[in-house]
Amino acid sequence: MFNAKHKIKAVILLSGGLDSTTTLAIAKSKKFECYSLSFDYGQKQKSELQSAKNIAKIFITSEHRVVKISLSDVSKSALTNDNIDVPRFSQSNKIPITYVPARNTIFLSYALAWSEVLNCQHIFIGVNELDYSGYPDCRESYIKAFEIMANLATKQAIEGQKLTIHTPLIHLNKAQIIKKGLSLGIDYTLTTTCYQADKNGKACGICDACEYRRLGFKEARVADQTRYQI
């Protein structure tokens, strides 16, 4: 795909979870020069940020940045508000209280700004339409709309260097994602997916994120080595 002497840059949104780590591994396998970007956005559990830092080192990203912002100041979500408990797994069709308003729009906007500074025309994000509780900012239609906006909003796009937002997991279920990641050599014990993991990264075992992860390993017929609190 690329001239080995000239790698193409890509900004990778890296939360430290299973999906974003798989996305980073896919980008690396395609020979992109990867710059990873994480966010301390006011989430109640911070252990995912340490996972992201460790994963960025393992995959030897050219640079890893953690941007500190405060979505807790403006959002009402179980992930950012100490007065709202993270619910147990539910199969309700309603968008859950773990939804953080505009989170991916804000994250992608930061990635867009950094990509322009880096003279980079590729952003990778591990969104998935199947296993994300119906979050509106994980849909393919949303990503396509953001890409159109991005190519109207930046100097490099206006000058002919169009941006592409890559979503390699968008149509995969969790088992397929896990199988893909294992084929790329990922050690998933290094990832933190839980909405309320403790300070050591132990998963709660009862939230939506834990349940999707647990079912993914089961359906992939792979032993789940995740450290659960229960």
N, C-alpha and C positions, 0 to 999 in steps of 0.2 A: 504493500500500500504506500509506503514512504521510502524515500532515499535514506538508507541507514546512516549517512553522514549528516543528515539534516532532519532532525526530529521535529515534528509539529507539536506546538504547545497546546495544552488543554488545562482548563481549570476544573477541578473535581470537587463537588460538594461532598464533604466527608463528615458524617455525624459520629462515626465510630461504631455504627450498627452493622448488621448483617448485609443489608441491601447496599448501602453506600460503599462498604468494603468490597463487595463483589463488583460494583461499578468501577471502582478504582482499579481492581485487578483486570477487568476487561479493557479499560483504557490503556493500561500498561502493556497488555498482550497485543494491542494494536500499534504498539511502538510510539505512542504519544509521550512527549515530555510532560510529566504531570506536576501540577501545582495544586496542592490540596487546601481547602478552605473549610473551616469549622466555625461554629458560632456559640458563644456563651450568651444566650439570649434571655436569660432570666429563668431558665428551666430549673425545676426544683432538684433534680438529680444531675450531678456534675460528672459522674464517673465516666459517662460516654466521651467526655472531652479528653480524658486520659487515654481511653482506648483509641481515639482518633489520632492523638499524638504518637502513640506506640505504632499504630498501623502505618502512619505516614513514614516513620523511620524504617519499618520493615520493607516497605515498597520503594524506599529511597526516592521520595518525591523531591523535586528540585527545591521546593519551599513549602512549608506548612504554616498557615496563619490561622490564629483563633481571633475572631472579631467579637468584641464585647458590645452588645446592644441590650436594650431592655424592653422586650415585648411585654413583660409583666406590667409595665406602666400603662399599657393601652389595651391589653387583651384580657379576656375572661376565659380561662382554660384551666383544666385540671393539671396541666403540665407546668403552669406558671404561677398559679394562685394557691397559696398555702391554706386557704379556707375552703378549697374544693378538693375532695378526695378523688383519686384515680379510681374509676369503677372497675369492678370485675369484668371479665370477658362477657360480651353480650352480642347476640346475633341480630339485634335490632337494625332496622333499615334507616333509622335516624342517624344523622351525623353526630358522633359522640362528643361529650364535653372535653375530650382530649384534643379536639381540633383547636389549633392555634390560628386565629384569624390572620390571613395574609402572610403566613410564615414563609412559604415557598416563593412568593412574589418578592419579599424582602431579601431572602437569601440569594435568589437569582439576580436581583438588582446589584447586590454587592459583587457577585461573581462576574456580572457584566462589566462593572466598573474596573475590577482588577484585570479582567481579560483585555480590556482596551489598553490599560497601562502596560501590560505584558506584550502587546502586539500579538494577541492570541485570538483566534476565531472559533474556538471550540470550548463548550461547557458540557460537562457530564453531570447528570443528576439521577439518582436511583429511585425515581418515582415509579409507582406500580398501580395499575388500575384494579387489580384483583384482590390485594391483601391489605388495603389501607382504609378500611372502614368507611368508604365512600367520601373521603376528603375531596373537596372540589378542586384543590390545587395539585392533585396527583393525576388528573385526567390528561389524556393525550391532546384533547382539544384545547385545554388550557396551555399546555406547553407550546403548541403550534402558534397560539395567539401571542404568547409572550415572545416567541422568536420573531414574529412579524413586527411587534412593537420594538424589540431590541434593534432590529435592522433599520428602523426609522429614527432611532434615538442616539446613535453614536457616530462620531467622526469617522472611525475606520470603516463603518458600513457605508456611509455616504460616499466615501472615497473608493468604494468597490471591494472592500474586504468584508464580505458577508459573514455573519455569525451563524453557527449551527449549534443547536442544543441537542445533545445525544441522550436518549433514554433507553438504554439497552435492556432494561428489565420491564418495560412498560406492559408487555403482554404475557409475562411469565408468572406462573404461580410460585409459591414459596419453595416447593420441592424442586422445581426446575432451576430456580435461582441457586439453591444450595448445591445441586449437582454441578452447575456451571462453575460455581466458586471452588468446589473441591477439585474440579479438573484443572483449575488454575493454581492450585496449591495453597488455598486459603486455610488457615487454622482458625475456625470460627469460635474457638474458646477465647480468642483475643477480642472479640466484638461484644458490644453492649447494646442490646436492643430494647430492654425493658423501660417502661415509662416511669418506674419508681425503683430503679436499682439502688442498692445501698452504696455507701462511699467506697466499698471494695469491689463494686461492679456485680454483686450478686443480684440476680433477677428475682422479682417478686413471685413469678410463677402464676399469677392470676389475672393480669391485665390483658388487653387485646394483643399488644405486641408480643407478649410471652406466649399466648395461645397460638397465634399464627406461626411463631417460630417453632414451637413444640410440634405442631401439626406438620409443618414443613419437613422437619427431620423424620417424622414418622412416615410420611408419604414417600419420602426419598429413600426410605429403608436404610437410614444412616443413624448410628448411635448419637443421641443428643448429649453432648458433653457440657452443656450450659450449666453454670453454677446457679442453682435456684435456692432461694431462702426457705422454700417449703416444698 
